[in-house]
C-alpha cells in the first residue's frame, strides 16, 4: 500500500493544490492523509479555505476530499498532484464545473 506523497504539511504560500469554487471559495490543500489510490468516500485533506463569507481570511481544518472535488475545479497544482489527480481546469479532458 503506497504512502501519500502529500503527507507533510505545507504552507498556504506553497500548497500542493488549489481548487476554486462558488461564492469565492478557495481550498488550498496543505496535506493529505492517504495515497490517492487508497482514498475512499471519507478521505480527508487538511486545507486552508476562504470564501466571500470568511472576510478573505483562511480557515484551517480537515475537509472531505470528495466535497472539494465535487464543488471545486483544480486551478493550480504541483506536477505530482496533476499526475495523480488529473489535469488543471481547461487542460486535458473537459470537466464540467458543479457550480
Helices and strands as residue ranges (DSSP letters): G 12-14, E 17-20, G 22-24, E 26-32, G 36-38, E 44-50, E 59-64, H 65-71, E 73-77, H 79-85
